[in-house]
Amino acid sequence: MSIDCTHLDALLLESIERIPKTFAELRAEFESEFNKHAKPNRYGDENGWRLIDRRLQALRKAGHIKFNSKLGWSASSIGRSGERGGEV
């Protein structure tokens, strides 16, 4: 079963476009929302942080965002006009 990640990607992009953020900042801001969509692990623990990481990597590969070791995740000038959606 795949998850429609368009809404989740839009949340991440909107936040990152305003100001570059680290993974920890994004996790604190969105983990509760992503927990609603992520399957729990085999012990029943919530896995929203894994879904955040997967979506960040998908957005990076699509050219929408980039990572800088000093700033964290930031919007990329390349790929902003393309599709923001995707499926997991």
Rosetta constraint file for C-alpha pairs under 8 A:
AtomPair CA 2 CA 87 HARMONIC 6.10 0.50
AtomPair CA 2 CA 88 HARMONIC 5.32 0.50
AtomPair CA 3 CA 37 HARMONIC 7.47 0.50
AtomPair CA 3 CA 87 HARMONIC 5.60 0.50
AtomPair CA 3 CA 88 HARMONIC 5.54 0.50
AtomPair CA 4 CA 85 HARMONIC 7.69 0.50
AtomPair CA 4 CA 86 HARMONIC 6.50 0.50
AtomPair CA 4 CA 87 HARMONIC 5.10 0.50
AtomPair CA 4 CA 88 HARMONIC 7.19 0.50
AtomPair CA 5 CA 9 HARMONIC 5.90 0.50
AtomPair CA 5 CA 55 HARMONIC 7.88 0.50
AtomPair CA 5 CA 85 HARMONIC 6.09 0.50
AtomPair CA 5 CA 86 HARMONIC 5.50 0.50
AtomPair CA 5 CA 87 HARMONIC 5.54 0.50
AtomPair CA 5 CA 88 HARMONIC 7.13 0.50
AtomPair CA 6 CA 10 HARMONIC 6.15 0.50
AtomPair CA 6 CA 84 HARMONIC 6.39 0.50
AtomPair CA 6 CA 85 HARMONIC 4.07 0.50
AtomPair CA 6 CA 86 HARMONIC 5.95 0.50
AtomPair CA 6 CA 87 HARMONIC 7.79 0.50
AtomPair CA 7 CA 11 HARMONIC 6.36 0.50
AtomPair CA 7 CA 85 HARMONIC 7.70 0.50
AtomPair CA 8 CA 12 HARMONIC 6.45 0.50
AtomPair CA 8 CA 34 HARMONIC 7.40 0.50
AtomPair CA 8 CA 55 HARMONIC 7.90 0.50
AtomPair CA 9 CA 13 HARMONIC 6.09 0.50
AtomPair CA 9 CA 55 HARMONIC 6.58 0.50
AtomPair CA 9 CA 59 HARMONIC 7.59 0.50
AtomPair CA 9 CA 84 HARMONIC 6.53 0.50
AtomPair CA 9 CA 85 HARMONIC 6.56 0.50
AtomPair CA 10 CA 14 HARMONIC 5.95 0.50
AtomPair CA 10 CA 84 HARMONIC 6.85 0.50
AtomPair CA 10 CA 85 HARMONIC 7.90 0.50
AtomPair CA 11 CA 15 HARMONIC 6.32 0.50
AtomPair CA 12 CA 16 HARMONIC 6.11 0.50
AtomPair CA 12 CA 26 HARMONIC 7.63 0.50
AtomPair CA 12 CA 56 HARMONIC 7.81 0.50
AtomPair CA 13 CA 17 HARMONIC 5.84 0.50
AtomPair CA 13 CA 64 HARMONIC 8.00 0.50
AtomPair CA 13 CA 65 HARMONIC 7.86 0.50
AtomPair CA 13 CA 75 HARMONIC 7.32 0.50
AtomPair CA 14 CA 18 HARMONIC 6.61 0.50
AtomPair CA 15 CA 19 HARMONIC 6.87 0.50
AtomPair CA 16 CA 20 HARMONIC 5.26 0.50
AtomPair CA 16 CA 21 HARMONIC 6.16 0.50
AtomPair CA 16 CA 73 HARMONIC 6.60 0.50
AtomPair CA 16 CA 74 HARMONIC 5.41 0.50
AtomPair CA 16 CA 75 HARMONIC 6.05 0.50
AtomPair CA 17 CA 74 HARMONIC 6.46 0.50
AtomPair CA 17 CA 75 HARMONIC 5.18 0.50
AtomPair CA 19 CA 74 HARMONIC 7.00 0.50
AtomPair CA 20 CA 71 HARMONIC 6.04 0.50
AtomPair CA 20 CA 72 HARMONIC 5.95 0.50
AtomPair CA 20 CA 73 HARMONIC 5.31 0.50
AtomPair CA 20 CA 74 HARMONIC 4.44 0.50
AtomPair CA 20 CA 75 HARMONIC 7.43 0.50
AtomPair CA 21 CA 25 HARMONIC 6.00 0.50
AtomPair CA 21 CA 26 HARMONIC 6.58 0.50
AtomPair CA 21 CA 71 HARMONIC 6.71 0.50
AtomPair CA 21 CA 72 HARMONIC 5.14 0.50
AtomPair CA 21 CA 73 HARMONIC 5.25 0.50
AtomPair CA 21 CA 74 HARMONIC 6.76 0.50
AtomPair CA 22 CA 26 HARMONIC 6.39 0.50
AtomPair CA 22 CA 71 HARMONIC 6.98 0.50
AtomPair CA 22 CA 72 HARMONIC 4.33 0.50
AtomPair CA 22 CA 73 HARMONIC 5.89 0.50
AtomPair CA 23 CA 27 HARMONIC 5.96 0.50
AtomPair CA 23 CA 53 HARMONIC 7.99 0.50
AtomPair CA 23 CA 72 HARMONIC 7.07 0.50
AtomPair CA 23 CA 73 HARMONIC 7.41 0.50
AtomPair CA 24 CA 28 HARMONIC 6.16 0.50
AtomPair CA 25 CA 29 HARMONIC 6.20 0.50
AtomPair CA 26 CA 30 HARMONIC 5.95 0.50
AtomPair CA 26 CA 31 HARMONIC 7.68 0.50
AtomPair CA 27 CA 31 HARMONIC 5.04 0.50
AtomPair CA 27 CA 49 HARMONIC 6.23 0.50
AtomPair CA 27 CA 52 HARMONIC 7.19 0.50
AtomPair CA 30 CA 34 HARMONIC 6.25 0.50
AtomPair CA 31 CA 35 HARMONIC 5.93 0.50
AtomPair CA 31 CA 48 HARMONIC 5.38 0.50
AtomPair CA 31 CA 49 HARMONIC 6.01 0.50
AtomPair CA 31 CA 52 HARMONIC 7.54 0.50
AtomPair CA 32 CA 36 HARMONIC 6.81 0.50
AtomPair CA 32 CA 48 HARMONIC 7.09 0.50
AtomPair CA 33 CA 37 HARMONIC 7.41 0.50
AtomPair CA 33 CA 48 HARMONIC 7.69 0.50
AtomPair CA 34 CA 38 HARMONIC 6.21 0.50
AtomPair CA 34 CA 48 HARMONIC 4.61 0.50
AtomPair CA 34 CA 49 HARMONIC 7.28 0.50
AtomPair CA 34 CA 51 HARMONIC 6.65 0.50
AtomPair CA 34 CA 52 HARMONIC 6.85 0.50
AtomPair CA 35 CA 39 HARMONIC 7.68 0.50
AtomPair CA 35 CA 46 HARMONIC 6.05 0.50
AtomPair CA 35 CA 47 HARMONIC 6.11 0.50
AtomPair CA 35 CA 48 HARMONIC 4.06 0.50
AtomPair CA 35 CA 49 HARMONIC 7.67 0.50
AtomPair CA 36 CA 48 HARMONIC 7.53 0.50
AtomPair CA 37 CA 48 HARMONIC 7.41 0.50
AtomPair CA 38 CA 46 HARMONIC 7.43 0.50
AtomPair CA 38 CA 47 HARMONIC 5.83 0.50
AtomPair CA 38 CA 48 HARMONIC 5.47 0.50
AtomPair CA 38 CA 51 HARMONIC 6.32 0.50
AtomPair CA 39 CA 46 HARMONIC 7.19 0.50
AtomPair CA 39 CA 47 HARMONIC 6.49 0.50
AtomPair CA 40 CA 44 HARMONIC 5.15 0.50
AtomPair CA 40 CA 45 HARMONIC 5.30 0.50
AtomPair CA 40 CA 46 HARMONIC 4.68 0.50
AtomPair CA 40 CA 47 HARMONIC 5.43 0.50
AtomPair CA 41 CA 45 HARMONIC 5.48 0.50
AtomPair CA 41 CA 46 HARMONIC 6.60 0.50
AtomPair CA 41 CA 47 HARMONIC 6.48 0.50
AtomPair CA 47 CA 51 HARMONIC 6.90 0.50
AtomPair CA 48 CA 52 HARMONIC 6.31 0.50
AtomPair CA 49 CA 53 HARMONIC 6.27 0.50
AtomPair CA 50 CA 54 HARMONIC 6.20 0.50
AtomPair CA 51 CA 55 HARMONIC 6.11 0.50
AtomPair CA 52 CA 56 HARMONIC 6.15 0.50
AtomPair CA 53 CA 57 HARMONIC 6.25 0.50
AtomPair CA 54 CA 58 HARMONIC 6.18 0.50
AtomPair CA 55 CA 59 HARMONIC 6.07 0.50
AtomPair CA 56 CA 60 HARMONIC 6.08 0.50
AtomPair CA 56 CA 65 HARMONIC 7.87 0.50
AtomPair CA 57 CA 61 HARMONIC 6.10 0.50
AtomPair CA 58 CA 62 HARMONIC 6.18 0.50
AtomPair CA 59 CA 63 HARMONIC 6.31 0.50
AtomPair CA 59 CA 64 HARMONIC 5.37 0.50
AtomPair CA 59 CA 65 HARMONIC 5.98 0.50
AtomPair CA 59 CA 84 HARMONIC 7.78 0.50
AtomPair CA 60 CA 64 HARMONIC 5.78 0.50
AtomPair CA 60 CA 65 HARMONIC 4.88 0.50
AtomPair CA 60 CA 66 HARMONIC 5.64 0.50
AtomPair CA 60 CA 67 HARMONIC 7.90 0.50
AtomPair CA 62 CA 79 HARMONIC 6.94 0.50
AtomPair CA 63 CA 76 HARMONIC 6.64 0.50
AtomPair CA 63 CA 78 HARMONIC 5.83 0.50
AtomPair CA 63 CA 79 HARMONIC 4.95 0.50
AtomPair CA 63 CA 80 HARMONIC 7.73 0.50
AtomPair CA 64 CA 75 HARMONIC 6.22 0.50
AtomPair CA 64 CA 76 HARMONIC 5.30 0.50
AtomPair CA 64 CA 77 HARMONIC 7.50 0.50
AtomPair CA 64 CA 78 HARMONIC 6.41 0.50
AtomPair CA 64 CA 79 HARMONIC 4.89 0.50
AtomPair CA 64 CA 80 HARMONIC 5.53 0.50
AtomPair CA 64 CA 84 HARMONIC 8.00 0.50
AtomPair CA 65 CA 73 HARMONIC 6.69 0.50
AtomPair CA 65 CA 74 HARMONIC 5.59 0.50
AtomPair CA 65 CA 75 HARMONIC 4.41 0.50
AtomPair CA 65 CA 76 HARMONIC 4.55 0.50
AtomPair CA 66 CA 73 HARMONIC 5.78 0.50
AtomPair CA 66 CA 74 HARMONIC 5.59 0.50
AtomPair CA 66 CA 75 HARMONIC 6.30 0.50
AtomPair CA 66 CA 76 HARMONIC 5.73 0.50
AtomPair CA 67 CA 71 HARMONIC 7.67 0.50
AtomPair CA 67 CA 72 HARMONIC 5.49 0.50
AtomPair CA 67 CA 73 HARMONIC 4.58 0.50
AtomPair CA 67 CA 74 HARMONIC 6.36 0.50
AtomPair CA 68 CA 72 HARMONIC 5.02 0.50
AtomPair CA 68 CA 73 HARMONIC 6.38 0.50
AtomPair CA 68 CA 74 HARMONIC 7.63 0.50
AtomPair CA 76 CA 80 HARMONIC 7.01 0.50
